[in-house]
Amino acid sequence: MGVLKKIVVVVCVVCISRYAYAESKTIEFSADAVVSMPQNVVKKTRLFVSKKAVRSEMVIDGKNVVEIIYPDEGRAILINDALKSYKERFVDQKSEKKETGSPCDQISNAVCEMIGTEDIAGHKTEKWQIISESRGKKLRTLHWIDVKRKLAIREFFPDGSLAELKMIKKEKVNGRDTEKWQRTLSRPDGRNTQSYQWYDAALKMAIKEELPGGYVRELKNIKISKQADVLFSVPEGYRKVPLQPATNPEYRNR
């Protein structure tokens, strides 16, 4: 249930890739994933999404970087075209159990229980209780999830914060028909923050988000079509090289 798999802007590439795969697993498409940050900083990634994998292409320090993530297999391939080599690393693997429609299908180390159904502003929702553990403490959250869109219409968090999602209007974004939703997070101290997302019903995911602080992430140039198998395999003749976990914290303990 992709409602709990939010985009983390700081590590945009991997998160956008996983998000796209989780939310639109039955539809194949290509797109440009663009993350805009304050001070006119823009990061762009080319995405190719198939039913089994996500390929991302980006330029880092003037070099082309290609990563292919196979979520169901729990692994990823990092391809270096300049050296004609590749590295393999392990990522969080989706549970092999059948999907049940529970939020726990997409998150680990948590217990999910549906405790009822409610109608909120005309949207039929399922009310879920999620119990997780952090630093030895059990945390309980409540989530009212839209049955049709799999969006969290209302959420209660352990610190007393309340998040509510309301649809404002229908709007055309990047050539796609979308619904514009406003999310308001109300904290116990009276502070409120708002963010926006544009939900694409055909792709079953948000294709644009505006976050507090001037951050925007979106998918542009979306083209729905079957993606070539060659995009998700290592080119012939490329040699496998080992990872160097000591010099790259991201790969430690993997």
C-alpha positions, 0 to 999 in steps of 0.5 A: 500500500503505497500510501506509506511509502513517501518520497524522501527528497534528499535521496530522490532517485532510489525513493522515486524509483521504489515509489513508482514501482510500488504505486504503478506495478501493473502499468509500464511507462517511462518518465523524467523524475524531477526534484526541485529544491531551494536555490534553484537546485534541480535533479533530474532522473530518467525512469523506465518502469516495468512490471518487474524492475525500475531503471534509473539514469542520471548524471553525477559529477559529469558521469552517467550512472545507471541503476536497475532495481528489482524490488521483488528480488531484493537486489539492485544493479549499478552499471558503469558504462565507462568501465563496462562493469557493474556492481550488485547490492541488496535492497529491502526485499518485499515479503514473499507472502501474498498481498492482503491489501494491508499497509504491512504489505509494503512496510516491515517490522510492524503489525497492521489491523483493520479496525473498521470502515468510515466515510470521510467527505464522501470517500470510503475509507478503511481505518487501520491501526499500525503498531511499530517499534522504535528504540525499544518503544512501541508506537501506535498510529491510526490511518484512514485509507481511501479504498479507491486511491489508497491515499491516507485521508486522515492520520493520527501519530504518537506525538498527537499530530493529525494529518488530513488530506482533502481533494481541492479540484481536478487539474491538468498537470504535465499533460495528465489528468489529475486530482489536486489534494491538500495535506494539512499536518496539525501539531499539538503546539498549534503549528500547521504545515501544508503540502500538495499532491496531484494524483493520477488515477490512470497511473494510481500514483501522485505524479507531483508533490509540493512539500514544505520548504520549497521542495517539488518532485514530479514526473514529466514526459510520461509515456505509457508503453511496454518497456524493452527487456534489454533496459533491465539487464546488464549489457553483454561483456560487462564484468562484475566488480565487488562493492567497497562497503568501507568507502560507501556507508550506503552499502554497509551491512548489506 
